[in-house]
Amino acid sequence: MPQLMALSISIAVLGGIWAYLALVPLAGFVLVWAGFIAWGSFFHGGGDNAALTKTIAGTIYGAIIAWIALFLITQTSIGAIGEFRAPVIVGVTVFFLVIVASVDALSSVPANVYGYAATVAYSLHQPSSAETGTGPLQNLLSLNFENPLALLIVSFVIGALFGFVSGKLAGVLTKGEG
């Protein structure tokens, strides 16, 4: 079977399985779209063992740096810089997404950015209510899956593993290569 066809079939089948898992038995513990981001990052990074390591490390690292930015923006007061507080915090934290690229496991800057961006996007675009203490920004310190850091990290790891498995399955479908 041609490689593109094998990969398309592999991703289609495993993508359906991932969607079912994320939307039914694992709902509330993973985000289907975040898993697909990591899956794409895996192939963007080369689709091999090194890409798996870099995708997992990079997306987790990006999520942690985003969490730090969100925490600093929502939980601290840096009154001297006023309206520039959030942009300065974002600028400083994203600096750390790139400067670590000399470390092999964190050398996939796109994976680092995907982790950061997805964590911030989820946290800023989910309903939050200070009155009820719900929503990602109110749960940054929660020790459960309402904390965006936990939710995104688990989603990224499982998504990257699905990417790895889909690559291996495509290899098997392409005349037994793996």
ABEGO torsion letter per residue (X at the ends): XBAAAAAAAAAAAAAAAAAAAAABAABGABBAAAAAAAAAAAAAAGGBAAAAAAAAAAAAAAAAAAAAAAAAAAABBBAAAEAAAAAAAAAAAAAAAAAAAABAAAABAAAAAAAAAAAAAAAAABBBBAAAGBEAAAAAABBBAABAAAAAAAAAAAAAAAAAAAAAAAAAABGGBX
